[in-house]
Amino acid sequence: HPTTPPPHPNAAMPVDPAKKLTELVQQAGRLKDLPEHQRADAEKECFGEVRRGVLVEDALAGPFEQSDMIAMLQLMVGMGQKKKLHRGRAGENLGLFLASKPWLKAAHGAPELLAQLREFLIDNPDVKCDPAVVSSLEAPPAESGGSSGAPKTVATDLDDEATMKIRQPLEEGREILREVKWQSDGVVADRAGEGFALLLRGVTRLAESSLGKEAMDAGGSNELPVLAVLEGDWPKVVGFLASVHNAKKMRRNQVETCAEKLRALSANFAAAELAAAEGAGLPWALPGYDHESAPAEVKPAEEAAETPPVEAAKVEEALPPAPATPAAMPPVASVAEDLPAPPPPGPPPAEAFGTILVPPKALEASPSIACGGGGYPAEAAASSKSSTPPPAPEPEKPGFFARLLGAKDPEPPTPEPPAPAAPLPVVPGVVWVDVNPKAYGSTILKDQRGIQFKGFDDKEAAKPWIQHVCSRADTPERVAVVIMNRRHKNDAVQIRGHCTSKGLRPPLFIVCCGKSAVPDDVCKEWGMRDIQVVNDWAVASQRALAEIKASSSSEGESAARGSMAPVDM
């Protein structure tokens, strides 16, 4: 009988995905114990095995140790950050991992890993990941449980971490809006835009959380404790949203979305919105309300009330008396007859220079000159003349006979050169662009004197930080340092190109990256060798402060040398 030949050593063996993935996850958990010279090869091997299709739904169910799961997710992020070639596959693997509830829960259990995942999936344009997976990183997965027949209730609070992510932007946005007195235009437009962005972010996070979804299903009947930060300010919130809607066409969709979510989350906001619609009116459609008879515009909440109309009698009393009519004026001939005869020819008296002859028509048109007193207002003219300082006397020129003897006209005095204008004070600036407002909201740079600090939210599509830096490149308020994320490479290239084309010094770019980022790789990726790569917000602040001090010192020495340099005559 023919015997079955033994399998070839290199022949592919059927692989059980669940068993293989369990081995790989355990292997990822042991990577930290390997020596440094062996760890790199082991990481490549484990990453390559995961790429071979072992990530299937049944295999992801586990069970796994949570520490090993965290190590596997960190391996995916690290390999994607080290090699651009691996970013696409690392993003795909992370999307499959995080679509599984146990893996998502493990990610939320490690705050440092969670920050790395957000940075990697959001900041890298080469990474393609499901937006739903990225959104799931904002709030932990909801726990399922309970019988289907039990009455549905709304939870009253989230855990501490989820609550902080919602309450923090709401509180910061409320403080900014109180600072600008709930106005959205004028000189506070930029600051009001920051407050609106924070308010919208907090409302969106709440609406996408499990607590928010349950509250909206219940019609907002129960006031959520996380919204207590806005309690008592709901009418002002409605007025502010209406003013933004009227002033900013590009933000109308965001305003209506924010109002719609707040209406479903809070009964108090819905009541304030209805009161505004019945009063001054709303610029957006309110479900179930007739808008035909309502005004189309809402004034800001802090705007002063209109003044009552002034009575007609009071207006008449406030008007100045009407000037004399031509009929009441004496004819021109009679005025000439009453004038005294002119004196004989001779030098005019000194008093004659203070006399002003006014035509009769000017007398009629000017009610401030009285004609019934029998004289002209020479005193007023003299007083106005005496108030003006007399011109400097001209030097006396020599007479005719003196010129015959060779005398020359005196030379005019040489005017003194004007004093040089004092130079404008140099106030360097620091700009911080980040997807997380906590980065620039907690920096020590905000409290430093002699620095103009400005933080920008990365989510602003118009990228106003580019215009902010370029417009100040040749002014005393030049931005000396720009702190950015790794994803802002194109913005830095645009700013540097603008400064170079104008012959100006570009700012120092400090790039905030994850802890696994290699500075040389970031420099090569950006095409700049003079940038600084950091992985800590505090370090970025210290580096920026040191650059400001060094720049100010060098500029002061240059100015001192320029002031002592000899002047070519």
DAWOQUI-V250590 format. One record per residue. RES is the residue in one small letter. OMEGA is omega in radians with two decimals (* if undefined). NEAR is the number of other ideal C-beta (glycine too) atoms within 8 Angstrom. Layout:
[[RES	OMEGA	NEAR] [RES	OMEGA	NEAR]]
This chain:
[[h	3.12	2] [p	3.14	3] [t	3.13	4] [t	-3.13	4] [p	3.12	4] [p	-3.14	4] [p	3.11	6] [h	-3.10	5] [p	-3.11	4] [n	-3.11	3] [a	-3.12	6] [a	3.14	3] [m	3.09	5] [p	-3.06	4] [v	3.02	7] [d	-3.04	6] [p	-3.10	12] [a	-3.12	9] [k	-3.12	8] [k	-3.14	12] [l	3.10	13] [t	3.12	11] [e	-3.11	8] [l	3.12	13] [v	3.09	14] [q	3.11	10] [q	3.10	10] [a	3.12	12] [g	-3.12	12] [r	-3.08	8] [l	-3.08	13] [k	-3.13	6] [d	-3.11	4] [l	3.03	9] [p	-3.04	5] [e	-3.08	5] [h	3.11	5] [q	-3.00	8] [r	-3.08	10] [a	3.14	7] [d	3.14	7] [a	3.10	11] [e	3.11	12] [k	-3.13	9] [e	-3.14	8] [c	3.12	13] [f	3.12	13] [g	3.12	8] [e	3.13	10] [v	-3.12	13] [r	-3.03	8] [r	2.98	6] [g	3.12	6] [v	-3.10	12] [l	3.05	11] [v	-3.01	8] [e	-3.11	6] [d	-3.10	7] [a	-3.10	12] [l	-3.09	13] [a	3.06	9] [g	0.22	6] [p	3.10	3] [f	2.99	9] [e	-3.08	8] [q	3.12	8] [s	3.10	7] [d	3.11	12] [m	3.11	13] [i	3.13	13] [a	3.12	13] [m	3.11	14] [l	3.09	15] [q	3.09	10] [l	3.13	13] [m	-3.13	14] [v	-3.11	16] [g	3.13	10] [m	3.11	13] [g	3.13	16] [q	-3.10	11] [k	-3.05	9] [k	3.10	7] [k	3.13	6] [l	-3.07	4] [h	-2.99	11] [r	-3.11	13] [g	-3.11	9] [r	3.10	9] [a	3.10	15] [g	3.11	16] [e	3.14	10] [n	3.13	12] [l	3.09	17] [g	3.10	11] [l	3.13	10] [f	-3.01	13] [l	3.04	13] [a	3.09	9] [s	-3.05	11] [k	3.12	6] [p	-3.14	11] [w	3.10	13] [l	3.11	13] [k	3.10	10] [a	3.11	12] [a	3.12	14] [h	3.10	11] [g	3.13	7] [a	-3.07	9] [p	3.14	6] [e	3.09	6] [l	-3.13	12] [l	3.10	11] [a	3.11	9] [q	3.12	13] [l	3.12	14] [r	-3.12	11] [e	-3.07	12] [f	-3.06	16] [l	-3.09	14] [i	-2.97	9] [d	-3.06	9] [n	3.14	12] [p	3.14	4] [d	-3.08	8] [v	3.08	12] [k	-3.10	6] [c	3.14	11] [d	3.13	7] [p	3.12	6] [a	3.11	6] [v	3.11	13] [v	3.12	11] [s	-3.13	8] [s	3.11	10] [l	-3.13	12] [e	-3.10	7] [a	-3.14	10] [p	-3.14	9] [p	-3.14	8] [a	3.10	5] [e	3.11	4] [s	3.13	4] [g	-3.14	3] [g	-3.13	5] [s	-3.11	4] [s	-3.10	4] [g	-3.10	3] [a	3.11	6] [p	-3.10	3] [k	3.10	7] [t	-3.14	4] [v	3.08	10] [a	-3.08	8] [t	-3.12	6] [d	3.06	8] [l	3.05	11] [d	-3.00	6] [d	-3.09	5] [e	-3.14	9] [a	3.12	12] [t	-3.14	11] [m	-3.13	8] [k	3.13	11] [i	-3.04	14] [r	-3.07	11] [q	3.11	10] [p	3.10	14] [l	-3.14	16] [e	3.14	9] [e	3.10	12] [g	3.12	15] [r	3.13	13] [e	3.12	9] [i	-3.12	13] [l	3.03	15] [r	3.13	8] [e	-3.13	8] [v	3.11	12] [k	3.04	7] [w	3.06	13] [q	-3.09	12] [s	-3.10	15] [d	3.14	8] [g	-3.07	5] [v	-3.12	3] [v	-3.05	11] [a	-3.12	10] [d	3.14	7] [r	3.10	10] [a	3.08	16] [g	3.07	9] [e	3.13	10] [g	3.12	16] [f	3.14	15] [a	3.11	12] [l	3.11	14] [l	3.14	15] [l	-3.14	11] [r	3.14	11] [g	3.14	14] [v	-3.13	13] [t	3.12	9] [r	3.12	14] [l	-3.11	15] [a	-3.13	12] [e	3.11	10] [s	3.12	12] [s	3.12	9] [l	3.14	14] [g	3.14	13] [k	3.11	10] [e	3.13	11] [a	3.12	13] [m	3.07	12] [d	3.13	7] [a	3.10	10] [g	3.13	7] [g	-3.09	13] [s	3.12	6] [n	3.11	8] [e	-3.10	9] [l	-3.14	13] [p	-3.10	7] [v	3.10	13] [l	-3.14	12] [a	3.13	7] [v	-3.14	9] [l	-3.13	11] [e	-3.11	9] [g	-3.14	4] [d	-3.06	8] [w	3.08	13] [p	3.12	10] [k	3.08	11] [v	3.12	14] [v	3.13	16] [g	3.13	15] [f	3.11	16] [l	3.12	11] [a	3.14	13] [s	3.07	15] [v	3.12	13] [h	-3.12	13] [n	-3.02	8] [a	-3.04	8] [k	-3.13	8] [k	-3.09	4] [m	-3.11	4] [r	-3.09	10] [r	3.12	10] [n	3.12	6] [q	3.13	9] [v	-3.12	12] [e	3.09	10] [t	3.12	9] [c	-3.14	12] [a	-3.14	12] [e	-3.14	8] [k	3.11	13] [l	3.13	12] [r	3.14	11] [a	-3.10	10] [l	-3.00	15] [s	3.06	12] [a	3.12	9] [n	3.07	9] [f	3.13	15] [a	3.11	11] [a	3.11	9] [a	3.11	12] [e	3.11	13] [l	3.11	10] [a	3.10	9] [a	3.12	15] [a	3.13	12] [e	-3.14	6] [g	-3.09	6] [a	-3.13	7] [g	-3.14	12] [l	3.12	12] [p	3.07	9] [w	-3.09	9] [a	3.11	5] [l	-3.09	10] [p	3.09	4] [g	-3.12	3] [y	3.14	9] [d	-3.08	5] [h	-3.07	10] [e	-3.09	4] [s	-3.10	4] [a	3.07	11] [p	-3.06	6] [a	-3.06	5] [e	3.11	9] [v	3.09	14] [k	3.10	7] [p	-3.03	11] [a	-3.04	9] [e	-3.09	8] [e	-3.11	6] [a	3.13	3] [a	-3.14	4] [e	3.13	4] [t	-3.14	4] [p	-3.14	4] [p	-3.14	4] [v	3.14	6] [e	-3.08	6] [a	-3.12	6] [a	3.13	6] [k	3.11	8] [v	3.14	9] [e	3.13	7] [e	-3.09	6] [a	-3.11	5] [l	3.08	6] [p	3.13	4] [p	-3.12	5] [a	3.12	4] [p	-3.12	8] [a	-3.13	7] [t	3.12	6] [p	-3.12	5] [a	-3.11	4] [a	-3.12	5] [m	3.08	11] [p	3.13	5] [p	-3.11	6] [v	-3.11	6] [a	-3.13	6] [s	3.10	8] [v	3.14	10] [a	3.14	7] [e	-3.10	6] [d	-3.11	5] [l	3.12	5] [p	-3.13	3] [a	-3.11	3] [p	3.13	3] [p	3.12	4] [p	-3.11	3] [p	-3.12	2] [g	3.13	5] [p	-3.11	3] [p	3.09	6] [p	-3.12	5] [a	-3.10	5] [e	-3.08	7] [a	-3.14	7] [f	3.11	6] [g	-3.09	10] [t	3.12	9] [i	3.07	8] [l	-3.08	5] [v	3.09	8] [p	-3.14	6] [p	-3.12	9] [k	3.09	6] [a	3.08	9] [l	-3.14	11] [e	-3.05	10] [a	-3.09	6] [s	3.14	8] [p	-3.10	8] [s	3.13	3] [i	-3.11	9] [a	-3.13	5] [c	-3.07	8] [g	-3.09	4] [g	3.07	5] [g	3.12	3] [g	3.12	5] [y	-3.08	7] [p	3.12	9] [a	-3.12	11] [e	-3.14	7] [a	3.13	7] [a	3.14	11] [a	-3.14	9] [s	3.12	8] [s	3.13	8] [k	-3.11	8] [s	-3.13	6] [s	-3.14	5] [t	-3.12	6] [p	-3.11	3] [p	3.12	3] [p	-3.14	4] [a	-3.11	3] [p	3.11	4] [e	3.10	4] [p	-3.07	6] [e	-3.14	5] [k	3.12	6] [p	-3.14	8] [g	-3.05	6] [f	-3.11	5] [f	3.11	6] [a	3.12	8] [r	3.10	9] [l	-3.14	6] [l	3.07	6] [g	3.12	5] [a	3.14	6] [k	3.09	5] [d	3.11	5] [p	3.11	7] [e	3.12	4] [p	3.14	5] [p	3.14	4] [t	-3.14	4] [p	3.12	4] [e	3.12	4] [p	3.13	4] [p	3.13	4] [a	3.14	4] [p	-3.13	4] [a	3.13	4] [a	-3.14	4] [p	3.11	5] [l	3.13	5] [p	3.13	5] [v	3.13	8] [v	-3.09	9] [p	-3.11	15] [g	3.05	14] [v	3.12	16] [v	3.12	15] [w	3.11	16] [v	-3.09	13] [d	3.09	15] [v	3.14	9] [n	-3.13	5] [p	3.12	11] [k	-3.10	7] [a	-3.13	13] [y	3.12	13] [g	-3.10	8] [s	-3.07	6] [t	3.10	13] [i	-3.12	8] [l	-3.12	12] [k	-3.04	7] [d	-3.11	4] [q	3.09	10] [r	3.12	3] [g	3.13	6] [i	3.00	11] [q	-3.07	8] [f	3.14	12] [k	3.08	10] [g	-3.12	13] [f	3.07	13] [d	-3.09	10] [d	-3.05	10] [k	3.11	7] [e	-3.03	9] [a	-3.09	4] [a	-3.12	4] [k	-3.09	8] [p	-3.11	9] [w	3.13	12] [i	3.11	10] [q	-3.14	8] [h	-3.10	12] [v	-3.06	13] [c	-3.10	10] [s	-3.12	7] [r	-3.03	11] [a	-3.11	13] [d	-3.14	6] [t	3.06	7] [p	3.12	7] [e	-3.11	9] [r	3.08	13] [v	-3.06	14] [a	-3.07	11] [v	3.03	15] [v	3.11	16] [i	-3.02	14] [m	2.99	14] [n	-3.10	13] [r	-3.08	14] [r	-3.05	9] [h	-3.12	10] [k	-3.09	9] [n	3.10	6] [d	3.13	12] [a	3.12	14] [v	-3.14	10] [q	3.14	9] [i	-3.14	14] [r	3.13	11] [g	3.11	8] [h	-3.13	10] [c	-3.12	13] [t	-3.13	9] [s	3.13	6] [k	-3.09	8] [g	-3.09	4] [l	3.13	8] [r	3.13	5] [p	3.11	8] [p	3.01	13] [l	3.13	11] [f	3.05	12] [i	-3.02	15] [v	3.08	13] [c	-3.12	13] [c	3.05	12] [g	-3.08	11] [k	-3.12	5] [s	-3.11	9] [a	3.11	12] [v	-3.08	7] [p	-3.13	7] [d	3.12	6] [d	3.13	9] [v	3.12	14] [c	3.11	11] [k	-3.14	7] [e	-3.14	9] [w	-3.08	12] [g	-3.11	5] [m	-3.14	9] [r	-3.05	4] [d	3.07	4] [i	3.10	13] [q	-3.09	8] [v	-3.13	11] [v	3.10	11] [n	-3.13	9] [d	-3.11	6] [w	-3.12	9] [a	3.11	7] [v	3.10	9] [a	3.13	14] [s	3.14	11] [q	3.12	8] [r	3.14	12] [a	3.13	14] [l	3.11	11] [a	3.12	8] [e	3.12	11] [i	-3.14	14] [k	3.13	8] [a	3.13	8] [s	3.14	10] [s	3.14	11] [s	-3.13	8] [s	3.11	8] [e	3.11	9] [g	3.11	8] [e	3.12	8] [s	3.12	8] [a	3.13	9] [a	3.11	8] [r	3.12	8] [g	-3.12	7] [s	-3.12	6] [m	-3.10	5] [a	3.12	6] [p	-3.11	3] [v	3.09	4] [d	-3.12	3] [m	*	2]]
